[in-house]
């Protein structure tokens, strides 16, 4: 039988990620979000044009293609992001580092505790490789088929990197998904992930603390789904329904 306490913690985290308003009061930390709101759209193109004309200040996310310059190429990249045709995407991770992933990501190794749930939430479960970090075999009701997947561990050095590499992932979602890891010890773990998974982009985003989860879900949406936030909001709302059904407090 599923551990109800474990499930409730997960659902509570996702519940608090929901905003009742259409516009989420968060910043989308994806390069191309020039005006620093919660979406990449035509307003960002207009903002970059204003930067180029000298009528607006440069922002850290205006450099959409992350080449250290704000120019016409950034407008082209923003247009590609809006259209869902970008070949790469750069975002800011939990360490404040700029991380670039190649698009599309069709195969991701999700090794974190909450990351796999966020992937299911946005409808990207079919992109998950059959491998997990923690052992979910005791929770078949909640995890379904995922509970049968091979556990490789999620904290360096106790990760079966060889097995992960054998699956040829497009990216790896790590267990570095909460602020307690945003320190020297966590950075050393990130470096170990990079050292053992050469050339594979890492997704290290805050997925465990309620005040950060909305922003993380939005970034996941851009990494895996594209620019349309409506399905993500609908998924978050469905999570509220589950929360109301089971209760948490």
N, C-alpha and C positions, 0 to 999 in steps of 0.2 A: 504493500500500500504506500502511496506517495507520502512523503514527509510534508504535512500541511504547513508547518512552520516555515520550511524552506520555500515552498511555493508562495506563501503569503508575503514573505520578504521581497521576493522577486516582483510580485504583482504590485506591491505597495510602491516600490521604486518606480515602476513604469507608470503607475497611477499619478504620481506627483509630477511626471513629465508633461502632463496634459495641460494645455492652456485653454481656458474657456473662450478666448477671443480668437478671431480669424488670424490676427497678426500676433505672432509669438514675441514676447518681450525678451528676445535673446539676439545675440549677434551670430551670424553664420560665418564661422572662421574658415572660409574657403576663398582662395585667391580668385578674384573676379568680382567679389562683393565689394565694389569700390566705395559705395556709400555706407557700408557697415551696418546694414539692416539685417533682416532674416531671410532674404531671398536674392537670387541673382536674376536681374531682369533688365528691361530697357532703361530703367533709371540709372543703372550702373554704367551703361554705355554713355548716357548723357553726362554722367559725372566724370568719366574718364576724358571726354571731350573738353569739359570745363577745366580739368587739370592741364590738358595740353595747351589750352588757350591762356592759362595763367589765372583763371578766375575762381579756381577752387584749389584747396590744399591737397597735396598727395596723401593718400592713406596707405597703410601697410598692405592692404588687400587689393589695391588698385592694379598691381602688377600681375595681371591675370595669368600670364604664361610664365611667370616667375623667372624672368631673365634680367632682373635688376634695372629695367627701364620701363617707363610708362609711355606707350606709343600706340600707333595704329594696330600693331600686332595684338595688343591687349584687348582692343575692341573686337578684333576677329575671334579671339579666344572666348570672350564673353558671349559672342553670338553663337559659337559652337556649343558652349555650356547650355545656353538657353534652348538650343535645338536638340541637345542630347547627342551631339556628334563629336565631342571633344575626344582626342586620343590620349590625353593625360589630364590629371586634376591634382592641384596642390592644396593642401589644407594644413592647419596648425594643430599639432597634437597636444597631449596633456603636458608635455615638457616645454611647450612653446616653440617646438621645432617645426620647420616646414617640411612636410613629407609629401612626396609625389607618387601617385599611383598611375599605372597605365590603364586605359579604359578600352573595352569593357573588362570588368573583373568577373569572370565566369566561374572561377574556382578559388575559394577562400578557405584557409584552414583557420577555424575559429577556436582559439584555445582559452579564451577568457571565461569568466563565470557568467557575466551578463551579456557579453557580446553575442553569443548564439541566440539569446532571446530577442535581442534587437533585430538580428537578421530575420528571424521568423516574423517579427512585428511588421517589418516593412515589405514582407513578401519575397525575401531573397533566400529562403531556406534551400531552394533548389540549387543554389550556387555554393553551398557548403560541402566541402570534401568530407568523406566519412571518417572523420577524426575529431576528437575533442581533447581539451585539456583535462578537466576533472573527470572522474569516473561517475557516469550517470546511470549505471546499470541498476541501481536500486530505485529509480524513479521512472519506470516505464509508462505510467499513466500520464505524467506531465510531459515527458520528453518523447514518447513514442519511439519511432525508429532510431532517433538519435541516441537513446539509452543503450543501444546495441553497438554503437560505434567504438572504435579502438581509442582508449585513453593514452595519450602520449606524455601527460604531465604538462604543467604550464609555468613552472618557475625554474629558470636557469640556476644551476646547470642540470637540474633533473627534468630535462625535456628530451624526448627521443627525436632529435633533430634529423637524424638519418631517415626516419620513417616519414617525417613531414616533407623532407626534400624529395622522397620517392614519389610523392603525389603531385609534384610540379605545381604548387599553388601560384596563383597570380598575386596573392597577397596573404599575409598572416595577421589575424586579429589576436593581439596578445592579452595576457592577464594584467598588463599595466594599464588599468582602466579605473584607477581611483587615486585621489590626490596624495594619499600616503606614499605612493610610488614616485611622486614628482619630486624626487630628491636625488642625492648622489648615489644611494644604493639602487634606486629604481633606474637611474640612467646607466649604471653599470650593467643591469640586467638587459636594458635595451641594447646596449653595445654588444652584449653576448648574443642576443637574438640576431643582430646584424652580422656578427662574425660567423655564426653558424648557419645563417640563411643568406648567403651572399647574393646580392642583386634582387632580393625579394622585398617589396615594400612592406612596411609594418604599419598596422593600424593600432595606435595607442591613444584611445579616447576615453574620457571620463564617462563610464556607464553605470556607476554605482551610487553616485550622490545626487539626490533629487534636484538640487538647484542647478545642476549641470546637464541633466539627462536630456532635456528638450533640445539643447544646442547639439548634443551628440547625435540624437536621432536625426536631426536635420542634415548633419554632415554625412551620416550613413546613407541618407536618402540620395544625396548627390553622388556619393561614391558608387552606390549600387543601383539606384533607380532612376536618376535624372533629376530634372528641376521641378517636377510637378509635386507640390507638397500635399495636395488634397488626399491622395491615398494614405499618406503617412498620418495625417490628422485623423482620417477615418479609423485607421488601425489603433491609434492612441485612444480614440473614443470607445472602440470596442473593448479595449483593455479596461476602461472605466466600468463597463457593463460586467466584466468578469469580477472586478473588484467589488462591485455592489452585490454580486451573487454570493461571494464567499466571505466577504468582510475581512477586516484586517486588525482592528483594534478591539 
